Amino acid sequence: MTGLFRSSTTWVIDFRYEGRPRRWFKIFSQGIDPTEAVREQLHALYGGRARLEAVRVATVDEETQFLRGEEARNVYCPTGRRR
C-alpha cells in the first residue's frame, strides 16, 4: 500500500576514497538514474581522490536499516560513532 505514494527511491552509492571503500545512501526522485549526478558530486567533493564503484537501488532491508539509522557506520568517521 505504501508503494502507491512513493515519489522517491533510495540508492546505494559505493565508491573508493583514497583507495578505501565507502558507502553512501542517497534518496532521489523516482524514475531517475543518479549515476552521472553522483559522479559529478564525488568529483566536486574529492577530485581525483574518489572513484565511483557502483550505483544501485537499495534492497528493502538496506532501505529499512538506513531509515532506522541502523546501517553499518564508518569507524574512522567521528560523526558515525554511536552515542
N, CA, C and O atoms as a Maestro MAE file, in Angstrom:
{
 s_m_m2io_version
 :::
 2.0.0
}

f_m_ct {
 s_m_title
 :::
 protein
 m_atom[332] {
  # First column is atom index #
  i_m_mmod_type
  r_m_x_coord
  r_m_y_coord
  r_m_z_coord
  i_m_residue_number
  s_m_chain_name
  s_m_pdb_residue_name
  s_m_pdb_atom_name
  i_m_atomic_number
  :::
  1 25 0.800 -1.191 0.000 1 A "MET " " N  " 7
  2 3 0.000 0.000 0.000 1 A "MET " " CA " 6
  3 2 0.850 1.265 0.000 1 A "MET " " C  " 6
  4 15 0.514 2.234 -0.680 1 A "MET " " O  " 8
  5 25 1.947 1.265 0.756 2 A "THR " " N  " 7
  6 3 2.781 2.462 0.803 2 A "THR " " CA " 6
  7 2 3.459 2.743 -0.526 2 A "THR " " C  " 6
  8 15 3.827 3.886 -0.794 2 A "THR " " O  " 8
  9 25 3.632 1.737 -1.359 3 A "GLY " " N  " 7
  10 3 4.268 1.927 -2.657 3 A "GLY " " CA " 6
  11 2 3.500 2.857 -3.571 3 A "GLY " " C  " 6
  12 15 4.079 3.456 -4.478 3 A "GLY " " O  " 8
  13 25 2.216 2.985 -3.347 4 A "LEU " " N  " 7
  14 3 1.409 3.866 -4.189 4 A "LEU " " CA " 6
  15 2 1.751 5.332 -3.995 4 A "LEU " " C  " 6
  16 15 1.532 6.139 -4.899 4 A "LEU " " O  " 8
  17 25 2.281 5.692 -2.840 5 A "PHE " " N  " 7
  18 3 2.524 7.090 -2.519 5 A "PHE " " CA " 6
  19 2 3.997 7.477 -2.600 5 A "PHE " " C  " 6
  20 15 4.357 8.619 -2.314 5 A "PHE " " O  " 8
  21 25 4.837 6.544 -2.982 6 A "ARG " " N  " 7
  22 3 6.274 6.822 -3.052 6 A "ARG " " CA " 6
  23 2 6.602 7.701 -4.245 6 A "ARG " " C  " 6
  24 15 6.143 7.461 -5.361 6 A "ARG " " O  " 8
  25 25 7.399 8.715 -3.990 7 A "SER " " N  " 7
  26 3 7.856 9.567 -5.086 7 A "SER " " CA " 6
  27 2 9.381 9.601 -5.137 7 A "SER " " C  " 6
  28 15 9.961 10.391 -5.882 7 A "SER " " O  " 8
  29 25 10.033 8.744 -4.344 8 A "SER " " N  " 7
  30 3 11.491 8.721 -4.321 8 A "SER " " CA " 6
  31 2 12.002 7.281 -4.205 8 A "SER " " C  " 6
  32 15 11.262 6.355 -3.872 8 A "SER " " O  " 8
  33 25 13.293 7.135 -4.493 9 A "THR " " N  " 7
  34 3 13.955 5.837 -4.431 9 A "THR " " CA " 6
  35 2 15.255 6.001 -3.647 9 A "THR " " C  " 6
  36 15 15.976 6.982 -3.832 9 A "THR " " O  " 8
  37 25 15.549 5.054 -2.783 10 A "THR " " N  " 7
  38 3 16.802 5.069 -2.034 10 A "THR " " CA " 6
  39 2 17.853 4.313 -2.838 10 A "THR " " C  " 6
  40 15 17.623 3.189 -3.282 10 A "THR " " O  " 8
  41 25 19.003 4.942 -3.017 11 A "TRP " " N  " 7
  42 3 20.096 4.379 -3.796 11 A "TRP " " CA " 6
  43 2 21.301 4.125 -2.908 11 A "TRP " " C  " 6
  44 15 21.533 4.856 -1.945 11 A "TRP " " O  " 8
  45 25 22.066 3.092 -3.229 12 A "VAL " " N  " 7
  46 3 23.319 2.786 -2.553 12 A "VAL " " CA " 6
  47 2 24.440 3.231 -3.481 12 A "VAL " " C  " 6
  48 15 24.504 2.825 -4.641 12 A "VAL " " O  " 8
  49 25 25.322 4.073 -2.951 13 A "ILE " " N  " 7
  50 3 26.452 4.582 -3.717 13 A "ILE " " CA " 6
  51 2 27.722 3.983 -3.116 13 A "ILE " " C  " 6
  52 15 28.090 4.317 -1.990 13 A "ILE " " O  " 8
  53 25 28.383 3.116 -3.847 14 A "ASP " " N  " 7
  54 3 29.656 2.541 -3.407 14 A "ASP " " CA " 6
  55 2 30.772 3.222 -4.175 14 A "ASP " " C  " 6
  56 15 30.740 3.300 -5.403 14 A "ASP " " O  " 8
  57 25 31.770 3.720 -3.433 15 A "PHE " " N  " 7
  58 3 32.903 4.370 -4.079 15 A "PHE " " CA " 6
  59 2 34.153 4.139 -3.237 15 A "PHE " " C  " 6
  60 15 34.082 3.642 -2.113 15 A "PHE " " O  " 8
  61 25 35.273 4.502 -3.794 16 A "ARG " " N  " 7
  62 3 36.545 4.410 -3.074 16 A "ARG " " CA " 6
  63 2 37.093 5.813 -2.915 16 A "ARG " " C  " 6
  64 15 37.167 6.585 -3.871 16 A "ARG " " O  " 8
  65 25 37.476 6.126 -1.687 17 A "TYR " " N  " 7
  66 3 38.116 7.400 -1.381 17 A "TYR " " CA " 6
  67 2 39.537 7.093 -0.927 17 A "TYR " " C  " 6
  68 15 39.752 6.449 0.099 17 A "TYR " " O  " 8
  69 25 40.497 7.564 -1.707 18 A "GLU " " N  " 7
  70 3 41.906 7.274 -1.469 18 A "GLU " " CA " 6
  71 2 42.137 5.779 -1.278 18 A "GLU " " C  " 6
  72 15 42.913 5.365 -0.417 18 A "GLU " " O  " 8
  73 25 41.456 4.978 -2.090 19 A "GLY " " N  " 7
  74 3 41.623 3.533 -2.085 19 A "GLY " " CA " 6
  75 2 40.791 2.782 -1.057 19 A "GLY " " C  " 6
  76 15 40.757 1.552 -1.078 19 A "GLY " " O  " 8
  77 25 40.120 3.492 -0.159 20 A "ARG " " N  " 7
  78 3 39.318 2.842 0.890 20 A "ARG " " CA " 6
  79 2 37.848 2.812 0.489 20 A "ARG " " C  " 6
  80 15 37.320 3.808 -0.005 20 A "ARG " " O  " 8
  81 25 37.187 1.681 0.698 21 A "PRO " " N  " 7
  82 3 35.767 1.589 0.323 21 A "PRO " " CA " 6
  83 2 34.886 2.467 1.206 21 A "PRO " " C  " 6
  84 15 35.067 2.527 2.422 21 A "PRO " " O  " 8
  85 25 33.935 3.142 0.579 22 A "ARG " " N  " 7
  86 3 32.979 3.990 1.272 22 A "ARG " " CA " 6
  87 2 31.592 3.714 0.710 22 A "ARG " " C  " 6
  88 15 31.457 3.239 -0.417 22 A "ARG " " O  " 8
  89 25 30.570 4.011 1.490 23 A "ARG " " N  " 7
  90 3 29.194 3.810 1.040 23 A "ARG " " CA " 6
  91 2 28.332 4.977 1.508 23 A "ARG " " C  " 6
  92 15 28.402 5.405 2.660 23 A "ARG " " O  " 8
  93 25 27.518 5.479 0.583 24 A "TRP " " N  " 7
  94 3 26.502 6.485 0.891 24 A "TRP " " CA " 6
  95 2 25.142 5.893 0.587 24 A "TRP " " C  " 6
  96 15 25.009 5.025 -0.276 24 A "TRP " " O  " 8
  97 25 24.148 6.359 1.289 25 A "PHE " " N  " 7
  98 3 22.750 6.123 0.936 25 A "PHE " " CA " 6
  99 2 22.194 7.480 0.558 25 A "PHE " " C  " 6
  100 15 22.298 8.436 1.328 25 A "PHE " " O  " 8
  101 25 21.604 7.570 -0.622 26 A "LYS " " N  " 7
  102 3 21.026 8.834 -1.088 26 A "LYS " " CA " 6
  103 2 19.644 8.573 -1.641 26 A "LYS " " C  " 6
  104 15 19.351 7.496 -2.162 26 A "LYS " " O  " 8
  105 25 18.816 9.565 -1.518 27 A "ILE " " N  " 7
  106 3 17.440 9.460 -1.998 27 A "ILE " " CA " 6
  107 2 17.256 10.421 -3.170 27 A "ILE " " C  " 6
  108 15 17.577 11.606 -3.081 27 A "ILE " " O  " 8
  109 25 16.731 9.878 -4.273 28 A "PHE " " N  " 7
  110 3 16.477 10.669 -5.477 28 A "PHE " " CA " 6
  111 2 15.031 10.456 -5.913 28 A "PHE " " C  " 6
  112 15 14.383 9.491 -5.510 28 A "PHE " " O  " 8
  113 25 14.547 11.357 -6.728 29 A "SER " " N  " 7
  114 3 13.190 11.220 -7.264 29 A "SER " " CA " 6
  115 2 13.065 9.906 -8.009 29 A "SER " " C  " 6
  116 15 14.021 9.426 -8.620 29 A "SER " " O  " 8
  117 25 11.891 9.339 -7.952 30 A "GLN " " N  " 7
  118 3 11.652 8.061 -8.601 30 A "GLN " " CA " 6
  119 2 11.778 8.211 -10.114 30 A "GLN " " C  " 6
  120 15 11.363 9.220 -10.684 30 A "GLN " " O  " 8
  121 25 12.356 7.193 -10.758 31 A "GLY " " N  " 7
  122 3 12.484 7.196 -12.209 31 A "GLY " " CA " 6
  123 2 13.743 7.876 -12.718 31 A "GLY " " C  " 6
  124 15 13.913 8.017 -13.929 31 A "GLY " " O  " 8
  125 25 14.634 8.301 -11.821 32 A "ILE " " N  " 7
  126 3 15.874 8.971 -12.214 32 A "ILE " " CA " 6
  127 2 17.057 8.057 -11.935 32 A "ILE " " C  " 6
  128 15 17.131 7.442 -10.871 32 A "ILE " " O  " 8
  129 25 17.989 7.963 -12.891 33 A "ASP " " N  " 7
  130 3 19.240 7.246 -12.668 33 A "ASP " " CA " 6
  131 2 20.285 8.286 -12.252 33 A "ASP " " C  " 6
  132 15 20.703 9.100 -13.076 33 A "ASP " " O  " 8
  133 25 20.710 8.271 -10.989 34 A "PRO " " N  " 7
  134 3 21.578 9.330 -10.477 34 A "PRO " " CA " 6
  135 2 23.072 9.125 -10.726 34 A "PRO " " C  " 6
  136 15 23.887 9.857 -10.166 34 A "PRO " " O  " 8
  137 25 23.444 8.162 -11.540 35 A "THR " " N  " 7
  138 3 24.857 7.817 -11.703 35 A "THR " " CA " 6
  139 2 25.710 9.028 -12.077 35 A "THR " " C  " 6
  140 15 26.739 9.270 -11.446 35 A "THR " " O  " 8
  141 25 25.311 9.775 -13.069 36 A "GLU " " N  " 7
  142 3 26.127 10.910 -13.511 36 A "GLU " " CA " 6
  143 2 26.154 12.022 -12.463 36 A "GLU " " C  " 6
  144 15 27.193 12.650 -12.261 36 A "GLU " " O  " 8
  145 25 25.031 12.272 -11.796 37 A "ALA " " N  " 7
  146 3 24.991 13.297 -10.744 37 A "ALA " " CA " 6
  147 2 25.914 12.920 -9.585 37 A "ALA " " C  " 6
  148 15 26.593 13.781 -9.025 37 A "ALA " " O  " 8
  149 25 25.937 11.645 -9.230 38 A "VAL " " N  " 7
  150 3 26.804 11.180 -8.146 38 A "VAL " " CA " 6
  151 2 28.263 11.296 -8.565 38 A "VAL " " C  " 6
  152 15 29.104 11.718 -7.771 38 A "VAL " " O  " 8
  153 25 28.565 10.932 -9.784 39 A "ARG " " N  " 7
  154 3 29.942 11.031 -10.287 39 A "ARG " " CA " 6
  155 2 30.422 12.493 -10.211 39 A "ARG " " C  " 6
  156 15 31.544 12.758 -9.780 39 A "ARG " " O  " 8
  157 25 29.578 13.422 -10.627 40 A "GLU " " N  " 7
  158 3 29.933 14.840 -10.573 40 A "GLU " " CA " 6
  159 2 30.099 15.324 -9.135 40 A "GLU " " C  " 6
  160 15 30.998 16.114 -8.848 40 A "GLU " " O  " 8
  161 25 29.237 14.855 -8.227 41 A "GLN " " N  " 7
  162 3 29.335 15.257 -6.829 41 A "GLN " " CA " 6
  163 2 30.637 14.735 -6.203 41 A "GLN " " C  " 6
  164 15 31.316 15.469 -5.484 41 A "GLN " " O  " 8
  165 25 30.979 13.493 -6.470 42 A "LEU " " N  " 7
  166 3 32.236 12.942 -5.962 42 A "LEU " " CA " 6
  167 2 33.431 13.731 -6.480 42 A "LEU " " C  " 6
  168 15 34.366 14.021 -5.733 42 A "LEU " " O  " 8
  169 25 33.394 14.074 -7.757 43 A "HIS " " N  " 7
  170 3 34.497 14.851 -8.333 43 A "HIS " " CA " 6
  171 2 34.583 16.234 -7.693 43 A "HIS " " C  " 6
  172 15 35.676 16.719 -7.401 43 A "HIS " " O  " 8
  173 25 33.439 16.865 -7.476 44 A "ALA " " N  " 7
  174 3 33.421 18.192 -6.859 44 A "ALA " " CA " 6
  175 2 33.926 18.147 -5.414 44 A "ALA " " C  " 6
  176 15 34.619 19.064 -4.971 44 A "ALA " " O  " 8
  177 25 33.587 17.100 -4.689 45 A "LEU " " N  " 7
  178 3 33.997 16.994 -3.292 45 A "LEU " " CA " 6
  179 2 35.436 16.519 -3.125 45 A "LEU " " C  " 6
  180 15 36.176 17.053 -2.299 45 A "LEU " " O  " 8
  181 25 35.832 15.518 -3.904 46 A "TYR " " N  " 7
  182 3 37.106 14.854 -3.666 46 A "TYR " " CA " 6
  183 2 38.083 14.887 -4.837 46 A "TYR " " C  " 6
  184 15 39.212 14.417 -4.698 46 A "TYR " " O  " 8
  185 25 37.686 15.422 -5.974 47 A "GLY " " N  " 7
  186 3 38.570 15.467 -7.131 47 A "GLY " " CA " 6
  187 2 38.953 14.069 -7.580 47 A "GLY " " C  " 6
  188 15 38.099 13.191 -7.698 47 A "GLY " " O  " 8
  189 25 40.223 13.866 -7.826 48 A "GLY " " N  " 7
  190 3 40.710 12.569 -8.292 48 A "GLY " " CA " 6
  191 2 40.926 11.556 -7.177 48 A "GLY " " C  " 6
  192 15 41.337 10.428 -7.450 48 A "GLY " " O  " 8
  193 25 40.660 11.926 -5.934 49 A "ARG " " N  " 7
  194 3 40.868 11.003 -4.812 49 A "ARG " " CA " 6
  195 2 39.755 9.982 -4.664 49 A "ARG " " C  " 6
  196 15 39.906 9.004 -3.932 49 A "ARG " " O  " 8
  197 25 38.629 10.197 -5.355 50 A "ALA " " N  " 7
  198 3 37.488 9.278 -5.237 50 A "ALA " " CA " 6
  199 2 37.210 8.628 -6.588 50 A "ALA " " C  " 6
  200 15 37.383 9.241 -7.641 50 A "ALA " " O  " 8
  201 25 36.771 7.363 -6.528 51 A "ARG " " N  " 7
  202 3 36.401 6.633 -7.742 51 A "ARG " " CA " 6
  203 2 35.074 5.929 -7.495 51 A "ARG " " C  " 6
  204 15 34.941 5.150 -6.552 51 A "ARG " " O  " 8
  205 25 34.106 6.204 -8.339 52 A "LEU " " N  " 7
  206 3 32.787 5.582 -8.229 52 A "LEU " " CA " 6
  207 2 32.885 4.111 -8.588 52 A "LEU " " C  " 6
  208 15 33.435 3.755 -9.630 52 A "LEU " " O  " 8
  209 25 32.352 3.255 -7.727 53 A "GLU " " N  " 7
  210 3 32.364 1.807 -7.956 53 A "GLU " " CA " 6
  211 2 31.012 1.319 -8.475 53 A "GLU " " C  " 6
  212 15 30.951 0.609 -9.478 53 A "GLU " " O  " 8
  213 25 29.925 1.702 -7.789 54 A "ALA " " N  " 7
  214 3 28.605 1.209 -8.179 54 A "ALA " " CA " 6
  215 2 27.513 2.135 -7.664 54 A "ALA " " C  " 6
  216 15 27.637 2.747 -6.603 54 A "ALA " " O  " 8
  217 25 26.450 2.220 -8.438 55 A "VAL " " N  " 7
  218 3 25.236 2.936 -8.038 55 A "VAL " " CA " 6
  219 2 24.086 1.974 -8.295 55 A "VAL " " C  " 6
  220 15 23.873 1.535 -9.424 55 A "VAL " " O  " 8
  221 25 23.344 1.649 -7.233 56 A "ARG " " N  " 7
  222 3 22.246 0.695 -7.393 56 A "ARG " " CA " 6
  223 2 21.120 1.044 -6.431 56 A "ARG " " C  " 6
  224 15 21.318 1.743 -5.437 56 A "ARG " " O  " 8
  225 25 19.956 0.548 -6.744 57 A "VAL " " N  " 7
  226 3 18.799 0.744 -5.874 57 A "VAL " " CA " 6
  227 2 19.000 -0.097 -4.619 57 A "VAL " " C  " 6
  228 15 19.421 -1.251 -4.700 57 A "VAL " " O  " 8
  229 25 18.702 0.477 -3.470 58 A "ALA " " N  " 7
  230 3 18.848 -0.236 -2.194 58 A "ALA " " CA " 6
  231 2 17.815 -1.358 -2.096 58 A "ALA " " C  " 6
  232 15 16.690 -1.235 -2.579 58 A "ALA " " O  " 8
  233 25 18.224 -2.440 -1.467 59 A "THR " " N  " 7
  234 3 17.270 -3.515 -1.202 59 A "THR " " CA " 6
  235 2 16.315 -3.049 -0.108 59 A "THR " " C  " 6
  236 15 16.563 -2.042 0.554 59 A "THR " " O  " 8
  237 25 15.245 -3.772 0.075 60 A "VAL " " N  " 7
  238 3 14.275 -3.416 1.109 60 A "VAL " " CA " 6
  239 2 14.937 -3.413 2.486 60 A "VAL " " C  " 6
  240 15 14.690 -2.517 3.293 60 A "VAL " " O  " 8
  241 25 15.775 -4.411 2.753 61 A "ASP " " N  " 7
  242 3 16.467 -4.482 4.046 61 A "ASP " " CA " 6
  243 2 17.422 -3.308 4.239 61 A "ASP " " C  " 6
  244 15 17.461 -2.714 5.316 61 A "ASP " " O  " 8
  245 25 18.197 -2.967 3.196 62 A "GLU " " N  " 7
  246 3 19.125 -1.837 3.295 62 A "GLU " " CA " 6
  247 2 18.382 -0.532 3.523 62 A "GLU " " C  " 6
  248 15 18.801 0.293 4.335 62 A "GLU " " O  " 8
  249 25 17.279 -0.345 2.806 63 A "GLU " " N  " 7
  250 3 16.498 0.877 2.960 63 A "GLU " " CA " 6
  251 2 15.917 0.983 4.368 63 A "GLU " " C  " 6
  252 15 15.919 2.059 4.967 63 A "GLU " " O  " 8
  253 25 15.421 -0.131 4.891 64 A "THR " " N  " 7
  254 3 14.869 -0.139 6.248 64 A "THR " " CA " 6
  255 2 15.949 0.202 7.265 64 A "THR " " C  " 6
  256 15 15.718 1.014 8.162 64 A "THR " " O  " 8
  257 25 17.121 -0.405 7.138 65 A "GLN " " N  " 7
  258 3 18.223 -0.102 8.051 65 A "GLN " " CA " 6
  259 2 18.626 1.364 7.963 65 A "GLN " " C  " 6
  260 15 18.879 2.002 8.985 65 A "GLN " " O  " 8
  261 25 18.688 1.901 6.749 66 A "PHE " " N  " 7
  262 3 19.050 3.301 6.558 66 A "PHE " " CA " 6
  263 2 18.027 4.223 7.220 66 A "PHE " " C  " 6
  264 15 18.394 5.153 7.938 66 A "PHE " " O  " 8
  265 25 16.766 3.967 6.978 67 A "LEU " " N  " 7
  266 3 15.721 4.831 7.528 67 A "LEU " " CA " 6
  267 2 15.656 4.767 9.054 67 A "LEU " " C  " 6
  268 15 15.294 5.745 9.707 67 A "LEU " " O  " 8
  269 25 16.005 3.621 9.610 68 A "ARG " " N  " 7
  270 3 16.021 3.468 11.077 68 A "ARG " " CA " 6
  271 2 17.347 3.897 11.699 68 A "ARG " " C  " 6
  272 15 17.471 3.939 12.923 68 A "ARG " " O  " 8
  273 25 18.338 4.218 10.865 69 A "GLY " " N  " 7
  274 3 19.648 4.600 11.375 69 A "GLY " " CA " 6
  275 2 20.455 3.426 11.886 69 A "GLY " " C  " 6
  276 15 21.314 3.593 12.752 69 A "GLY " " O  " 8
  277 25 20.191 2.237 11.361 70 A "GLU " " N  " 7
  278 3 20.854 1.024 11.823 70 A "GLU " " CA " 6
  279 2 21.938 0.523 10.870 70 A "GLU " " C  " 6
  280 15 22.502 -0.548 11.097 70 A "GLU " " O  " 8
  281 25 22.239 1.274 9.810 71 A "GLU " " N  " 7
  282 3 23.242 0.802 8.860 71 A "GLU " " CA " 6
  283 2 24.623 0.834 9.500 71 A "GLU " " C  " 6
  284 15 24.855 1.547 10.476 71 A "GLU " " O  " 8
  285 25 25.522 0.060 8.942 72 A "ALA " " N  " 7
  286 3 26.888 -0.005 9.463 72 A "ALA " " CA " 6
  287 2 27.541 1.365 9.383 72 A "ALA " " C  " 6
  288 15 27.377 2.083 8.396 72 A "ALA " " O  " 8
  289 25 28.272 1.721 10.411 73 A "ARG " " N  " 7
  290 3 28.950 3.027 10.473 73 A "ARG " " CA " 6
  291 2 30.414 2.881 10.103 73 A "ARG " " C  " 6
  292 15 31.014 1.820 10.278 73 A "ARG " " O  " 8
  293 25 30.971 3.954 9.593 74 A "ASN " " N  " 7
  294 3 32.389 4.018 9.293 74 A "ASN " " CA " 6
  295 2 33.117 4.361 10.591 74 A "ASN " " C  " 6
  296 15 32.951 5.464 11.112 74 A "ASN " " O  " 8
  297 25 33.911 3.447 11.116 75 A "VAL " " N  " 7
  298 3 34.563 3.670 12.404 75 A "VAL " " CA " 6
  299 2 35.619 4.766 12.346 75 A "VAL " " C  " 6
  300 15 36.015 5.292 13.387 75 A "VAL " " O  " 8
  301 25 36.080 5.117 11.159 76 A "TYR " " N  " 7
  302 3 37.076 6.176 11.036 76 A "TYR " " CA " 6
  303 2 36.449 7.570 11.044 76 A "TYR " " C  " 6
  304 15 37.157 8.570 11.161 76 A "TYR " " O  " 8
  305 25 35.155 7.635 10.922 77 A "CYS " " N  " 7
  306 3 34.463 8.920 10.860 77 A "CYS " " CA " 6
  307 2 33.892 9.245 12.238 77 A "CYS " " C  " 6
  308 15 33.037 8.508 12.728 77 A "CYS " " O  " 8
  309 25 34.337 10.318 12.873 78 A "PRO " " N  " 7
  310 3 33.857 10.616 14.219 78 A "PRO " " CA " 6
  311 2 32.355 10.894 14.284 78 A "PRO " " C  " 6
  312 15 31.743 10.699 15.335 78 A "PRO " " O  " 8
  313 25 31.758 11.338 13.200 79 A "THR " " N  " 7
  314 3 30.321 11.612 13.233 79 A "THR " " CA " 6
  315 2 29.514 10.334 13.152 79 A "THR " " C  " 6
  316 15 28.300 10.358 13.357 79 A "THR " " O  " 8
  317 25 30.167 9.209 12.855 80 A "GLY " " N  " 7
  318 3 29.471 7.936 12.735 80 A "GLY " " CA " 6
  319 2 29.445 7.128 14.011 80 A "GLY " " C  " 6
  320 15 28.921 6.014 14.018 80 A "GLY " " O  " 8
  321 25 29.989 7.651 15.084 81 A "ARG " " N  " 7
  322 3 30.030 6.912 16.348 81 A "ARG " " CA " 6
  323 2 28.655 6.860 16.987 81 A "ARG " " C  " 6
  324 15 27.899 7.831 16.969 81 A "ARG " " O  " 8
  325 25 28.356 5.720 17.543 82 A "ARG " " N  " 7
  326 3 27.121 5.583 18.305 82 A "ARG " " CA " 6
  327 2 27.302 6.261 19.659 82 A "ARG " " C  " 6
  328 15 28.396 6.241 20.223 82 A "ARG " " O  " 8
  329 25 26.261 6.845 20.168 83 A "ARG " " N  " 7
  330 3 26.323 7.501 21.488 83 A "ARG " " CA " 6
  331 2 25.911 6.558 22.561 83 A "ARG " " C  " 6
  332 15 25.899 6.926 23.735 83 A "ARG " " O  " 8
  :::
 }
 m_bond[331] {
  # First column is bond index #
  i_m_from
  i_m_to
  i_m_order
  :::
  1 1 2 1
  2 2 3 1
  3 3 4 2
  4 3 5 1
  5 5 6 1
  6 6 7 1
  7 7 8 2
  8 7 9 1
  9 9 10 1
  10 10 11 1
  11 11 12 2
  12 11 13 1
  13 13 14 1
  14 14 15 1
  15 15 16 2
  16 15 17 1
  17 17 18 1
  18 18 19 1
  19 19 20 2
  20 19 21 1
  21 21 22 1
  22 22 23 1
  23 23 24 2
  24 23 25 1
  25 25 26 1
  26 26 27 1
  27 27 28 2
  28 27 29 1
  29 29 30 1
  30 30 31 1
  31 31 32 2
  32 31 33 1
  33 33 34 1
  34 34 35 1
  35 35 36 2
  36 35 37 1
  37 37 38 1
  38 38 39 1
  39 39 40 2
  40 39 41 1
  41 41 42 1
  42 42 43 1
  43 43 44 2
  44 43 45 1
  45 45 46 1
  46 46 47 1
  47 47 48 2
  48 47 49 1
  49 49 50 1
  50 50 51 1
  51 51 52 2
  52 51 53 1
  53 53 54 1
  54 54 55 1
  55 55 56 2
  56 55 57 1
  57 57 58 1
  58 58 59 1
  59 59 60 2
  60 59 61 1
  61 61 62 1
  62 62 63 1
  63 63 64 2
  64 63 65 1
  65 65 66 1
  66 66 67 1
  67 67 68 2
  68 67 69 1
  69 69 70 1
  70 70 71 1
  71 71 72 2
  72 71 73 1
  73 73 74 1
  74 74 75 1
  75 75 76 2
  76 75 77 1
  77 77 78 1
  78 78 79 1
  79 79 80 2
  80 79 81 1
  81 81 82 1
  82 82 83 1
  83 83 84 2
  84 83 85 1
  85 85 86 1
  86 86 87 1
  87 87 88 2
  88 87 89 1
  89 89 90 1
  90 90 91 1
  91 91 92 2
  92 91 93 1
  93 93 94 1
  94 94 95 1
  95 95 96 2
  96 95 97 1
  97 97 98 1
  98 98 99 1
  99 99 100 2
  100 99 101 1
  101 101 102 1
  102 102 103 1
  103 103 104 2
  104 103 105 1
  105 105 106 1
  106 106 107 1
  107 107 108 2
  108 107 109 1
  109 109 110 1
  110 110 111 1
  111 111 112 2
  112 111 113 1
  113 113 114 1
  114 114 115 1
  115 115 116 2
  116 115 117 1
  117 117 118 1
  118 118 119 1
  119 119 120 2
  120 119 121 1
  121 121 122 1
  122 122 123 1
  123 123 124 2
  124 123 125 1
  125 125 126 1
  126 126 127 1
  127 127 128 2
  128 127 129 1
  129 129 130 1
  130 130 131 1
  131 131 132 2
  132 131 133 1
  133 133 134 1
  134 134 135 1
  135 135 136 2
  136 135 137 1
  137 137 138 1
  138 138 139 1
  139 139 140 2
  140 139 141 1
  141 141 142 1
  142 142 143 1
  143 143 144 2
  144 143 145 1
  145 145 146 1
  146 146 147 1
  147 147 148 2
  148 147 149 1
  149 149 150 1
  150 150 151 1
  151 151 152 2
  152 151 153 1
  153 153 154 1
  154 154 155 1
  155 155 156 2
  156 155 157 1
  157 157 158 1
  158 158 159 1
  159 159 160 2
  160 159 161 1
  161 161 162 1
  162 162 163 1
  163 163 164 2
  164 163 165 1
  165 165 166 1
  166 166 167 1
  167 167 168 2
  168 167 169 1
  169 169 170 1
  170 170 171 1
  171 171 172 2
  172 171 173 1
  173 173 174 1
  174 174 175 1
  175 175 176 2
  176 175 177 1
  177 177 178 1
  178 178 179 1
  179 179 180 2
  180 179 181 1
  181 181 182 1
  182 182 183 1
  183 183 184 2
  184 183 185 1
  185 185 186 1
  186 186 187 1
  187 187 188 2
  188 187 189 1
  189 189 190 1
  190 190 191 1
  191 191 192 2
  192 191 193 1
  193 193 194 1
  194 194 195 1
  195 195 196 2
  196 195 197 1
  197 197 198 1
  198 198 199 1
  199 199 200 2
  200 199 201 1
  201 201 202 1
  202 202 203 1
  203 203 204 2
  204 203 205 1
  205 205 206 1
  206 206 207 1
  207 207 208 2
  208 207 209 1
  209 209 210 1
  210 210 211 1
  211 211 212 2
  212 211 213 1
  213 213 214 1
  214 214 215 1
  215 215 216 2
  216 215 217 1
  217 217 218 1
  218 218 219 1
  219 219 220 2
  220 219 221 1
  221 221 222 1
  222 222 223 1
  223 223 224 2
  224 223 225 1
  225 225 226 1
  226 226 227 1
  227 227 228 2
  228 227 229 1
  229 229 230 1
  230 230 231 1
  231 231 232 2
  232 231 233 1
  233 233 234 1
  234 234 235 1
  235 235 236 2
  236 235 237 1
  237 237 238 1
  238 238 239 1
  239 239 240 2
  240 239 241 1
  241 241 242 1
  242 242 243 1
  243 243 244 2
  244 243 245 1
  245 245 246 1
  246 246 247 1
  247 247 248 2
  248 247 249 1
  249 249 250 1
  250 250 251 1
  251 251 252 2
  252 251 253 1
  253 253 254 1
  254 254 255 1
  255 255 256 2
  256 255 257 1
  257 257 258 1
  258 258 259 1
  259 259 260 2
  260 259 261 1
  261 261 262 1
  262 262 263 1
  263 263 264 2
  264 263 265 1
  265 265 266 1
  266 266 267 1
  267 267 268 2
  268 267 269 1
  269 269 270 1
  270 270 271 1
  271 271 272 2
  272 271 273 1
  273 273 274 1
  274 274 275 1
  275 275 276 2
  276 275 277 1
  277 277 278 1
  278 278 279 1
  279 279 280 2
  280 279 281 1
  281 281 282 1
  282 282 283 1
  283 283 284 2
  284 283 285 1
  285 285 286 1
  286 286 287 1
  287 287 288 2
  288 287 289 1
  289 289 290 1
  290 290 291 1
  291 291 292 2
  292 291 293 1
  293 293 294 1
  294 294 295 1
  295 295 296 2
  296 295 297 1
  297 297 298 1
  298 298 299 1
  299 299 300 2
  300 299 301 1
  301 301 302 1
  302 302 303 1
  303 303 304 2
  304 303 305 1
  305 305 306 1
  306 306 307 1
  307 307 308 2
  308 307 309 1
  309 309 310 1
  310 310 311 1
  311 311 312 2
  312 311 313 1
  313 313 314 1
  314 314 315 1
  315 315 316 2
  316 315 317 1
  317 317 318 1
  318 318 319 1
  319 319 320 2
  320 319 321 1
  321 321 322 1
  322 322 323 1
  323 323 324 2
  324 323 325 1
  325 325 326 1
  326 326 327 1
  327 327 328 2
  328 327 329 1
  329 329 330 1
  330 330 331 1
  331 331 332 2
  :::
 }
}
